[in-house]
C-alpha cells in the first residue's frame, strides 16, 4: 500500500513536470498555424491521419467521437482546403478512405520540424548522462507502447508520424 501511495505521488509530480514541458513547447503553434483557422475537429482529423495513415470514414467518426455525418462534414471541409484526400474503394464503392494530401503531409511535417527544433534546444542543455537517461525513458515508453495499447484500447500509429519510430 505504501508503494502504491508513493507511486501515485510520484506520478502526480511527473505529470506536473510534463505539463511545464508541454507549455514550454506550446509556442510551437506559430502565427502560421493559427492563421489556418482550423477547428478542433479539423486539427484532430489531420493529426489522426498523420498518425494512423489511411482511415475509413467510420473509423474517423469513432476516433473523433463524432457521428458519421459530422465526420463527413469535417472531412469535406478539409478536402476543399486541400489537406485531405478522399478515395473510394474500387471493390466496394460504399467504403471511403481518407488520407492526408501532400499539402496535409507538408503541414504536419512542418509541425514536427518545429517540435524537433524546440525540443532540440531543450535537450542541448543536458549533459551526456542526462541525455542517455531521457533516451532510455523515451525508449521504454515506445517499447512499452504495446502494453499501453492493450490496456488503453488505443490504436498504434501506422501513418507518417510512425515512419521514423524504428530508428531509436
GILINZI-V780959 format. One line per field, one symbol per residue. phi: phi as a letter, one per 40 degrees, with the letter a starting at -180 (. if undefined). psi: psi as a letter, one per 40 degrees, with the letter a starting at -180 (. if undefined). burial: 1 if it has 9 or more other C-alpha atoms within 8 Angstrom, else 0. Layout:
phi = ???
psi = ???
burial = ???
This chain:
phi = .cccccccccccccccccdccdcccdddccdcccccfccccccccccccccbgcbcdcccdcccgbcccccccccdcccccgcbbbbccccacccbbbaccdcccccccccccccccccdcccccccdccccccdcccccccccddccccccgccccbcdccdcccbb
psi = ddddddddddddddddddddddddededgiddddedfhiddddddddddddeahiidddddddefiidddddddddddddeedihhhihdegedhhiiiiiddddddddddddddddddddddeeiiddddddddddddddddedddddddeeihiieaddedeeef.
burial = 000000000000000000000000100110000100000011111111111111111001110101010111011001100111110110000011111110111001001001100110000001000010000000100000000110000000111111000000
